[in-house]
Amino acid sequence: MHALGLETYELTKRFGAFTALDAVSLQVRPGTVHALLGENGAGKSTLVKCVVGYHRPDEGAVMIDGREHDIHSPTVARDLGIGMVYQHFTVVPGMTVAENLLLARGRLPAVIDWRSARAELEAFLQTTPFRLDLDATPADLAAGEKQKLEILKQLFLRPRLLILDEPTSVLTPQEADEVLGALRACAHRGECTVVLITHKFREVSEHADDVSVLRRGRLVQSQAVAATTSQLLAQAMVGEGRPLQPSVARESRTPGAVAFEIRGLEVMGDRGETAVRALDLKVRRGEIVGVAGVSGNGQRELMQALTGQRARRSGSVRVDGREFHATRRQNRELRVRSLPEEPLANACVAELSVAQNMALRQFDEPPWARAGWVRWNGLRRRARDWIGEYGVKTQGERAAIRTLSGGNVQRAVLARELSGQAELLLVSNPVFGLDFAAVAEIHDRLVAARNRGAAVLLLSEDLDELMALADRIVVMSEGRIVHDVAAGAADRHELGAFMGGKAQEALPRAA
């Protein structure tokens, strides 16, 4: 067993008339962590999918340890010792964690000896940077825990070349550092080579040995991490003459009256456990309150309860002093809008068009509806205006929203949710898997809403995001608020200790 070297020679992949990958020649040294950067649509995922046999390249070659291989399927890649953690989850929903791990092997006996299999899995989990309940199913897991399961599936196979597509998008910085640190140590021991697709410059600078940048399907830069900077990498990603990121000035202001109040909220989890426990929280006008926490500590259930997707066991939720049950009528009257995580699954109807999804809030009310008729021509014109204003890249307002990239689905949902001057925004992991330009744009929209006096509740598993955006940060652990601090006074070590359920480590620093 040894780490594999990877080389692509003039690799080209076309989808119809569109060239997604244009003669890319890349070298990845064995026993290193090689970061791959680029905006959405730059060709990163297409490149690695050609390496693992998910796509067949139209031209060029893939070489492993200096030998050309015809990797025509993921099975061939697996037999060569190549594994991949995809950006989108590939777990089987109806199977347990243990079953998903065993299924990753691809070849199973007709009858499984579960006693020895569980012993093997337990021994394997003792060597990994995190653990999951072997009897849990993906339906029981939050987004971050599903991502951990994807990583565990590949580590269980002991790959010699491991490719990870945005593996830390839903991990806390502590978890991300733990995972990437373990993978880097594995690479430097010569056991595995790691190719890491990421948008986080901090991960590149702290964990990668080499970095390559793709732009519009072409390789534009490849060098040692020590020989470059985040600023130079960002400029290579977007090209000369294009601003690196938009910026909305954060106004200095005193938060206004309480717009949103939660009192004694309790919510049950999927397995009958109490996921949210006696939670109290207030959000004022002109304030962004960020909720930090390790994935699986009740954040998902909290947001589902606030947006009407999950029943509340007890407690009350008030908006402007009125009891709030997240009905469609209340959302309209109180101007409450939400941007949930995984919006294609939680905020859209995939088969409907972009225009129809943008109209979901108002299609049945004046002036768009009258006497049972919907003015779709008018709604499509409005959708075209929003597509231009929010920079939604689509083949047109009639295209099915499922055909859009993740960032463009986010923009389309954001256009809908920020229409009509929203007074309260309930936001959960809003930039999952997006490139830094899309992240900056969505962040600016949230800050602009805050500047004009909207109240914003932001749940995020990215501590950097919370520290950049929030006026106040609270930490959830085991379904409770265990820490509350002004963002300007927040300390990363202290927040991390509370997030990990080790508040005693933070108390001396807080004192």
Backbone torsions as a table, in degrees:
resi	resn	phi	psi	omega
1	MET	NA	126.2	175.0
2	HIS	-151.8	159.0	179.0
3	ALA	-65.7	139.6	-178.1
4	LEU	-92.2	146.0	169.3
5	GLY	-91.6	144.7	-178.7
6	LEU	-124.8	136.2	175.0
7	GLU	-142.5	134.9	171.0
8	THR	-113.7	142.0	-179.4
9	TYR	-120.0	112.4	176.9
10	GLU	44.9	46.8	-177.8
11	LEU	-70.4	127.6	-177.0
12	THR	-132.6	134.8	177.5
13	LYS	-137.7	127.9	179.0
14	ARG	-117.9	146.1	171.3
15	PHE	-120.8	95.8	-173.0
16	GLY	66.2	-127.5	180.0
17	ALA	-84.8	-6.3	-176.5
18	PHE	-92.6	126.0	176.7
19	THR	-94.8	104.5	-177.9
20	ALA	-80.7	-28.4	-177.4
21	LEU	-138.1	124.2	-170.1
22	ASP	-122.1	93.8	173.9
23	ALA	50.7	56.5	-177.7
24	VAL	-89.3	121.1	174.7
25	SER	-113.8	109.8	-173.0
26	LEU	-124.7	141.0	175.8
27	GLN	-121.4	128.1	177.3
28	VAL	-120.0	117.1	-177.3
29	ARG	-72.6	139.6	178.4
30	PRO	-64.0	145.7	177.3
31	GLY	73.2	25.5	178.3
32	THR	-128.9	166.3	169.5
33	VAL	-103.9	117.5	-176.4
34	HIS	-113.0	115.6	-179.9
35	ALA	-86.9	142.6	179.1
36	LEU	-122.5	117.9	-176.8
37	LEU	-113.4	158.3	176.3
38	GLY	159.0	152.5	178.5
39	GLU	-69.4	169.2	174.3
40	ASN	-57.0	133.5	-179.9
41	GLY	86.0	4.2	-178.7
42	ALA	-75.7	-17.9	178.6
43	GLY	112.5	4.3	-176.5
44	LYS	-61.9	-53.2	-178.3
45	SER	-65.5	-36.8	178.1
46	THR	-62.5	-41.8	179.9
47	LEU	-59.3	-52.4	-175.5
48	VAL	-71.4	-29.1	176.8
49	LYS	-69.2	-28.4	172.1
50	CYS	-68.8	-36.5	-179.7
51	VAL	-67.1	-36.8	-176.0
52	VAL	-94.8	6.1	174.9
53	GLY	84.8	7.3	177.0
54	TYR	-72.5	-36.3	172.9
55	HIS	-117.3	147.6	170.7
56	ARG	-95.9	122.1	178.2
57	PRO	-66.4	149.6	176.9
58	ASP	-80.0	-31.2	179.0
59	GLU	-146.1	163.2	176.2
60	GLY	90.7	-174.1	-173.9
61	ALA	-144.9	155.4	172.9
62	VAL	-115.0	126.6	-179.6
63	MET	-118.8	131.7	178.1
64	ILE	-113.9	121.6	-176.3
65	ASP	52.0	39.2	175.2
66	GLY	83.2	-1.4	-179.9
67	ARG	-113.1	134.0	179.3
68	GLU	-72.5	137.7	179.2
69	HIS	-131.1	141.9	172.8
70	ASP	-91.5	92.0	-177.3
71	ILE	-92.3	87.7	-172.5
72	HIS	-94.7	0.9	176.9
73	SER	-160.2	158.1	175.7
74	PRO	-59.9	-26.8	177.9
75	THR	-64.7	-41.9	176.6
76	VAL	-62.0	-43.5	179.0
77	ALA	-60.6	-43.0	-179.9
78	ARG	-63.1	-40.2	179.4
79	ASP	-65.9	-26.2	176.7
80	LEU	-81.8	-7.1	-179.1
81	GLY	94.3	19.9	-179.2
82	ILE	-103.3	128.3	176.6
83	GLY	-123.9	157.4	179.9
84	MET	-144.0	135.2	170.8
85	VAL	-101.1	111.2	-175.9
86	TYR	-78.4	158.3	179.0
87	GLN	-66.1	-36.6	179.6
88	HIS	-99.5	142.5	-172.8
89	PHE	-64.8	139.8	-179.1
90	THR	-122.4	14.7	179.5
91	VAL	-71.4	155.5	177.8
92	VAL	-88.7	115.9	-170.8
93	PRO	-58.9	-38.1	-174.1
94	GLY	-84.0	-1.3	-178.1
95	MET	-104.2	154.7	178.3
96	THR	-74.7	170.6	175.2
97	VAL	-57.3	-45.3	-179.9
98	ALA	-59.9	-43.8	-179.2
99	GLU	-67.2	-38.5	177.7
100	ASN	-64.3	-38.8	179.1
101	LEU	-65.2	-44.5	179.6
102	LEU	-67.6	-37.1	-179.4
103	LEU	-63.2	-27.6	-179.5
104	ALA	-60.3	-23.3	179.9
105	ARG	-67.5	-27.4	176.6
106	GLY	85.5	-27.4	-180.0
107	ARG	-127.6	113.7	-176.2
108	LEU	-125.9	149.2	175.5
109	PRO	-69.5	161.5	179.6
110	ALA	-62.3	-34.3	178.1
111	VAL	-125.3	127.1	-178.0
112	ILE	-96.5	130.3	173.0
113	ASP	-81.0	94.6	-171.7
114	TRP	-68.7	-26.5	178.2
115	ARG	-64.2	-49.0	-179.6
116	SER	-72.5	-33.6	179.2
117	ALA	-64.0	-44.4	179.3
118	ARG	-66.1	-36.9	177.6
119	ALA	-62.8	-41.8	178.2
120	GLU	-63.9	-43.0	-179.0
121	LEU	-66.9	-40.8	178.0
122	GLU	-62.2	-42.0	178.3
123	ALA	-64.6	-38.9	177.6
124	PHE	-62.6	-44.9	-178.3
125	LEU	-64.3	-24.4	176.7
126	GLN	-66.3	-19.6	-177.3
127	THR	-100.2	-1.6	-174.8
128	THR	-99.8	159.3	-178.1
129	PRO	-74.0	-7.9	176.6
130	PHE	-153.9	165.2	-177.1
131	ARG	-125.6	154.7	172.0
132	LEU	-132.1	156.0	176.3
133	ASP	-69.6	118.0	-177.0
134	LEU	-62.7	-23.2	-177.9
135	ASP	-93.7	-5.2	178.9
136	ALA	-74.4	153.0	173.4
137	THR	-106.6	160.7	178.7
138	PRO	-54.7	-28.7	177.5
139	ALA	-63.7	-25.3	179.0
140	ASP	-83.1	-11.6	-169.7
141	LEU	-100.1	142.3	171.0
142	ALA	-75.6	172.0	-175.7
143	ALA	-58.0	-42.6	-179.6
144	GLY	-64.6	-36.1	179.1
145	GLU	-71.5	-34.7	174.8
146	LYS	-63.2	-39.1	178.7
147	GLN	-64.9	-39.0	177.1
148	LYS	-62.8	-39.2	178.7
149	LEU	-63.6	-39.5	177.6
150	GLU	-60.6	-42.3	179.6
151	ILE	-68.1	-42.4	179.6
152	LEU	-61.7	-37.2	178.8
153	LYS	-57.2	-41.9	-178.4
154	GLN	-76.6	-40.1	178.4
155	LEU	-61.8	-32.2	180.0
156	PHE	-63.2	-28.1	-179.7
157	LEU	-84.9	-5.3	-179.0
158	ARG	50.8	62.1	-177.7
159	PRO	-71.0	155.9	176.4
160	ARG	-98.4	-17.3	171.1
161	LEU	-138.4	116.1	-176.8
162	LEU	-115.6	124.2	178.7
163	ILE	-108.7	129.8	-178.6
164	LEU	-124.2	121.9	-179.3
165	ASP	-101.3	102.4	-178.6
166	GLU	52.5	58.2	-173.4
167	PRO	-76.6	-16.5	-173.3
168	THR	-110.6	13.9	-174.8
169	SER	-59.5	-32.6	-178.8
170	VAL	-116.6	23.3	174.6
171	LEU	-104.2	149.2	173.3
172	THR	-69.5	161.5	177.3
173	PRO	-55.9	-37.7	178.5
174	GLN	-63.7	-45.7	179.0
175	GLU	-64.0	-43.3	-179.3
176	ALA	-60.5	-45.2	179.5
177	ASP	-64.1	-36.9	179.7
178	GLU	-65.6	-46.6	-179.1
179	VAL	-65.0	-51.4	-176.6
180	LEU	-67.8	-34.3	176.5
181	GLY	-64.0	-40.7	178.5
182	ALA	-66.1	-40.7	179.4
183	LEU	-67.6	-38.7	179.0
184	ARG	-65.4	-41.3	177.7
185	ALA	-62.0	-39.7	177.7
186	CYS	-62.7	-42.5	179.6
187	ALA	-64.6	-44.6	-176.4
188	HIS	-71.7	-17.4	172.0
189	ARG	-82.0	-4.0	179.0
190	GLY	83.2	12.8	-177.5
191	GLU	-86.6	-26.5	-172.0
192	CYS	-157.8	144.9	170.9
193	THR	-102.2	139.8	-175.1
194	VAL	-120.0	127.4	170.0
195	VAL	-109.7	121.0	-172.0
196	LEU	-118.2	112.3	171.1
197	ILE	-87.1	124.6	-177.9
198	THR	-151.5	161.9	172.3
199	HIS	-114.1	3.3	-173.5
200	LYS	-101.1	110.6	-178.1
201	PHE	-62.8	-30.7	179.1
202	ARG	-62.3	-39.5	178.7
203	GLU	-66.6	-36.4	178.2
204	VAL	-64.4	-50.1	-174.6
205	SER	-67.7	-31.3	-174.4
206	GLU	-93.7	-22.4	-171.7
207	HIS	-126.8	-16.7	-175.6
208	ALA	-97.5	149.8	174.7
209	ASP	-92.2	-41.9	-179.2
210	ASP	-129.2	160.4	-179.3
211	VAL	-144.2	140.4	175.1
212	SER	-127.8	147.8	-177.8
213	VAL	-121.4	129.0	173.6
214	LEU	-106.4	141.3	174.5
215	ARG	-141.2	120.1	179.5
216	ARG	52.4	43.7	174.8
217	GLY	84.9	-3.2	-178.8
218	ARG	-113.5	147.4	173.3
219	LEU	-81.1	117.1	-175.3
220	VAL	-108.9	-13.7	-178.8
221	GLN	-162.1	139.2	175.8
222	SER	-153.5	121.2	-176.3
223	GLN	-166.5	176.2	176.3
224	ALA	-68.8	143.0	179.5
225	VAL	-60.0	-36.9	-178.2
226	ALA	-64.3	-18.1	-175.9
227	ALA	-96.3	6.9	-178.3
228	THR	-139.0	-177.6	-180.0
229	THR	-135.2	164.7	178.0
230	SER	-61.3	-38.1	-179.9
231	GLN	-63.8	-44.0	179.8
232	LEU	-66.7	-38.0	178.2
233	LEU	-66.1	-41.7	178.8
234	ALA	-62.2	-42.3	179.7
235	GLN	-66.5	-35.5	177.1
236	ALA	-65.9	-33.6	-179.5
237	MET	-67.1	-41.4	-173.8
238	VAL	-97.5	-19.3	-179.7
239	GLY	93.9	159.0	-179.9
240	GLU	-67.7	147.0	174.8
241	GLY	83.8	-2.9	179.2
242	ARG	-110.6	130.9	180.0
243	PRO	-60.8	144.4	-176.3
244	LEU	-66.9	-39.5	179.7
245	GLN	-163.8	146.5	174.0
246	PRO	-71.2	165.7	-179.1
247	SER	-151.7	119.6	173.4
248	VAL	-99.2	124.0	-178.6
249	ALA	-62.9	133.6	178.9
250	ARG	-84.7	114.3	-176.6
251	GLU	-74.4	139.5	174.4
252	SER	-82.2	117.8	-175.8
253	ARG	-152.6	154.9	174.6
254	THR	-90.1	126.9	179.7
255	PRO	-55.4	146.6	-177.1
256	GLY	-88.4	-148.5	-177.8
257	ALA	-68.6	159.2	178.3
258	VAL	-65.8	122.7	178.9
259	ALA	-100.9	-26.5	-172.6
260	PHE	-142.2	127.5	-177.5
261	GLU	-138.3	131.3	176.2
262	ILE	-114.5	130.6	-179.4
263	ARG	-128.4	121.1	172.5
264	GLY	54.4	37.1	-175.2
265	LEU	-74.6	130.3	172.4
266	GLU	-126.5	135.7	-177.4
267	VAL	-136.3	137.7	179.6
268	MET	-87.9	148.3	176.6
269	GLY	-87.5	-177.0	-175.4
270	ASP	-68.4	-24.8	-176.5
271	ARG	-105.4	18.8	177.1
272	GLY	86.2	2.6	177.8
273	GLU	-86.3	160.8	175.9
274	THR	-82.1	112.0	-176.4
275	ALA	-90.4	-33.4	177.4
276	VAL	-122.9	127.0	-170.4
277	ARG	-121.3	114.4	172.0
278	ALA	42.6	51.6	-173.1
279	LEU	-87.7	129.1	175.4
280	ASP	-118.2	136.4	-179.3
281	LEU	-163.1	141.9	175.8
282	LYS	-126.3	142.8	174.3
283	VAL	-128.6	128.5	-177.5
284	ARG	-98.3	164.2	176.2
285	ARG	-65.2	142.1	-179.6
286	GLY	70.4	28.1	-177.3
287	GLU	-137.2	137.3	169.7
288	ILE	-105.0	117.0	175.6
289	VAL	-103.0	118.9	-179.9
290	GLY	-96.2	136.5	177.6
291	VAL	-109.4	113.4	179.1
292	ALA	-100.4	157.7	176.3
293	GLY	166.1	150.5	173.8
294	VAL	-66.0	139.0	-179.6
295	SER	-52.8	136.3	177.8
296	GLY	96.6	10.8	-179.9
297	ASN	-104.4	23.7	173.7
298	GLY	103.7	-3.5	-177.7
299	GLN	-63.3	-43.8	-178.8
300	ARG	-62.0	-45.9	-179.9
301	GLU	-65.6	-36.3	177.5
302	LEU	-60.7	-50.8	-178.1
303	MET	-65.0	-38.4	178.0
304	GLN	-63.7	-37.7	178.1
305	ALA	-68.4	-37.0	-178.6
306	LEU	-71.7	-30.0	-177.2
307	THR	-99.1	7.2	175.6
308	GLY	85.2	10.5	-180.0
309	GLN	-90.4	-9.4	-178.7
310	ARG	-145.2	141.0	-179.5
311	ALA	-70.1	150.2	174.8
312	ARG	-99.1	136.4	-179.8
313	ARG	-78.9	-41.4	178.8
314	SER	-161.8	173.7	-179.6
315	GLY	94.9	177.9	-177.9
316	SER	-135.6	153.7	175.3
317	VAL	-129.3	128.5	-177.8
318	ARG	-126.0	140.6	173.6
319	VAL	-122.1	120.3	-176.2
320	ASP	51.4	39.8	176.8
321	GLY	82.0	-5.9	-178.9
322	ARG	-99.3	139.2	176.6
323	GLU	-60.5	130.8	-172.0
324	PHE	-117.9	126.6	-179.4
325	HIS	-119.0	10.0	175.5
326	ALA	61.1	32.0	173.8
327	THR	-75.6	162.1	-179.3
328	ARG	-61.7	-39.2	179.4
329	ARG	-64.5	-44.6	179.4
330	GLN	-64.2	-41.8	177.9
331	ASN	-57.1	-40.1	-179.5
332	ARG	-71.6	-46.9	-176.3
333	GLU	-67.3	-39.4	-176.5
334	LEU	-94.5	-0.1	179.5
335	ARG	56.4	50.6	176.7
336	VAL	-98.0	128.9	-179.9
337	ARG	-130.3	156.5	-177.4
338	SER	-137.8	148.9	174.4
339	LEU	-130.2	91.8	-175.2
340	PRO	-80.3	166.3	173.3
341	GLU	-69.6	155.6	-176.9
342	GLU	48.2	61.6	-172.4
343	PRO	-60.7	-29.0	179.3
344	LEU	-61.9	-33.7	179.7
345	ALA	-88.4	-30.3	-170.3
346	ASN	-111.2	-11.3	-176.2
347	ALA	-134.8	6.6	-176.1
348	CYS	-137.7	161.4	167.2
349	VAL	-107.8	107.3	-165.9
350	ALA	-55.7	-38.5	-174.8
351	GLU	-81.1	-15.6	178.3
352	LEU	-77.0	161.3	-178.3
353	SER	-73.9	168.3	175.2
354	VAL	-58.3	-46.0	-179.1
355	ALA	-62.1	-42.4	-179.5
356	GLN	-66.0	-39.6	177.3
357	ASN	-66.8	-38.2	177.2
358	MET	-65.6	-22.3	-176.9
359	ALA	-94.2	0.2	-172.5
360	LEU	-59.0	-30.4	-179.6
361	ARG	-73.2	-32.4	-165.2
362	GLN	-132.4	5.2	-172.7
363	PHE	-61.9	-23.1	-174.4
364	ASP	-106.3	17.4	179.4
365	GLU	-129.1	156.3	178.9
366	PRO	-60.0	148.7	1.8
367	PRO	-88.2	9.2	-173.9
368	TRP	-86.1	-18.7	179.8
369	ALA	-131.2	140.9	178.9
370	ARG	-154.0	126.5	177.7
371	ALA	54.5	37.9	177.3
372	GLY	83.7	0.7	179.4
373	TRP	-106.3	139.7	179.5
374	VAL	-105.4	131.6	179.6
375	ARG	-84.6	78.1	-176.3
376	TRP	-67.3	-31.0	177.7
377	ASN	-60.8	-43.1	177.9
378	GLY	-66.1	-40.4	179.1
379	LEU	-66.6	-35.4	177.2
380	ARG	-68.6	-37.1	176.3
381	ARG	-63.4	-43.2	177.9
382	ARG	-63.3	-39.6	178.4
383	ALA	-61.2	-40.5	178.4
384	ARG	-62.3	-38.2	177.5
385	ASP	-63.1	-45.4	-179.3
386	TRP	-66.8	-38.0	178.5
387	ILE	-58.8	-41.8	177.0
388	GLY	-69.9	-43.7	-176.7
389	GLU	-66.0	-39.1	-175.8
390	TYR	-98.2	2.5	176.6
391	GLY	64.5	38.8	179.5
392	VAL	-77.8	119.2	179.2
393	LYS	-88.1	111.1	-177.1
394	THR	-150.8	160.0	177.0
395	GLN	-74.2	-3.5	178.9
396	GLY	147.4	166.2	-177.1
397	GLU	-67.9	-16.5	179.1
398	ARG	-87.7	-8.3	-179.5
399	ALA	-67.5	143.9	176.0
400	ALA	-63.1	136.7	-174.9
401	ILE	-66.2	-21.6	178.1
402	ARG	-66.6	-16.2	-179.8
403	THR	-82.9	-7.0	-178.6
404	LEU	-84.6	154.2	172.8
405	SER	-69.7	165.6	-178.6
406	GLY	-57.2	-42.9	-179.8
407	GLY	-64.4	-36.5	-179.3
408	ASN	-76.6	-30.4	170.8
409	VAL	-62.3	-42.7	178.4
410	GLN	-59.8	-44.5	-179.6
411	ARG	-63.5	-40.7	-179.7
412	ALA	-64.3	-44.0	178.8
413	VAL	-66.3	-40.2	179.5
414	LEU	-62.5	-40.3	178.1
415	ALA	-59.0	-43.9	179.1
416	ARG	-65.4	-45.0	-172.8
417	GLU	-74.5	-27.1	-179.4
418	LEU	-92.2	1.1	177.5
419	SER	-71.5	151.2	177.0
420	GLY	71.2	25.0	175.0
421	GLN	53.1	71.0	178.8
422	ALA	-57.5	137.7	179.0
423	GLU	-97.9	-22.6	177.9
424	LEU	-140.3	126.4	178.8
425	LEU	-114.9	126.0	175.5
426	LEU	-109.2	110.3	-167.3
427	VAL	-124.8	134.4	-178.8
428	SER	-132.7	119.6	179.0
429	ASN	41.3	62.2	-168.5
430	PRO	-72.9	-15.1	-174.3
431	VAL	-121.1	28.4	-179.5
432	PHE	-56.3	119.2	173.9
433	GLY	73.8	14.2	-176.7
434	LEU	-96.7	154.8	176.6
435	ASP	-75.8	166.6	-169.2
436	PHE	-66.6	-27.7	177.9
437	ALA	-69.3	-42.1	176.9
438	ALA	-67.1	-37.6	177.3
439	VAL	-60.0	-47.6	-178.9
440	ALA	-61.7	-39.3	-178.9
441	GLU	-65.8	-45.6	-179.5
442	ILE	-67.6	-40.1	176.0
443	HIS	-59.4	-41.8	179.5
444	ASP	-63.2	-37.4	178.2
445	ARG	-63.5	-40.3	179.3
446	LEU	-67.7	-42.1	178.8
447	VAL	-65.4	-39.0	178.8
448	ALA	-63.0	-40.0	177.2
449	ALA	-63.9	-42.0	177.4
450	ARG	-63.3	-41.2	-178.4
451	ASN	-62.6	-32.7	-179.4
452	ARG	-88.5	4.8	171.7
453	GLY	108.3	3.3	177.2
454	ALA	-72.7	151.9	172.8
455	ALA	-94.5	135.6	-176.1
456	VAL	-128.7	123.2	171.4
457	LEU	-105.4	116.5	-173.8
458	LEU	-116.5	109.1	172.7
459	LEU	-93.4	125.8	-178.6
460	SER	-149.0	143.2	174.6
461	GLU	-98.1	12.9	176.0
462	ASP	-110.3	103.7	-176.3
463	LEU	-63.6	-33.1	177.2
464	ASP	-61.8	-40.4	179.0
465	GLU	-62.2	-45.7	-179.1
466	LEU	-64.6	-42.5	-178.1
467	MET	-68.1	-25.8	179.4
468	ALA	-81.9	-32.0	-170.7
469	LEU	-105.3	-35.5	-166.5
470	ALA	-78.6	149.8	168.3
471	ASP	-86.5	-30.8	179.6
472	ARG	-141.5	143.8	179.5
473	ILE	-123.3	129.3	171.7
474	VAL	-115.8	152.8	-178.9
475	VAL	-115.0	130.2	173.9
476	MET	-99.5	133.7	174.3
477	SER	-144.5	127.3	-178.3
478	GLU	52.1	39.9	174.2
479	GLY	82.3	2.9	-177.9
480	ARG	-119.5	156.4	168.2
481	ILE	-82.0	117.0	-175.6
482	VAL	-112.1	-5.2	-178.2
483	HIS	-159.1	143.2	-179.3
484	ASP	-143.8	121.4	-175.2
485	VAL	-148.2	146.5	172.8
486	ALA	-64.7	138.3	-174.7
487	ALA	-60.2	-35.5	179.9
488	GLY	-65.0	-22.9	-179.7
489	ALA	-103.1	4.2	-175.5
490	ALA	-72.8	141.8	177.6
491	ASP	-117.6	128.7	-175.5
492	ARG	-58.7	-43.2	-179.2
493	HIS	-63.3	-42.7	-179.5
494	GLU	-64.8	-45.4	178.2
495	LEU	-61.5	-43.4	-179.9
496	GLY	-61.2	-37.2	179.5
497	ALA	-66.0	-44.0	177.3
498	PHE	-65.6	-39.4	179.6
499	MET	-62.5	-35.7	-179.5
500	GLY	-84.2	5.8	179.6
501	GLY	74.8	22.1	-178.4
502	LYS	-119.7	59.1	-175.5
503	ALA	-59.5	-29.2	-179.1
504	GLN	-61.0	-28.5	178.9
505	GLU	-70.2	-26.0	-175.9
506	ALA	-89.9	-23.1	-172.7
507	LEU	-60.6	-43.0	178.5
508	PRO	-60.7	-38.0	179.6
509	ARG	-69.4	-39.3	179.4
510	ALA	-65.2	-35.5	179.6
511	ALA	-67.2	NA	NA
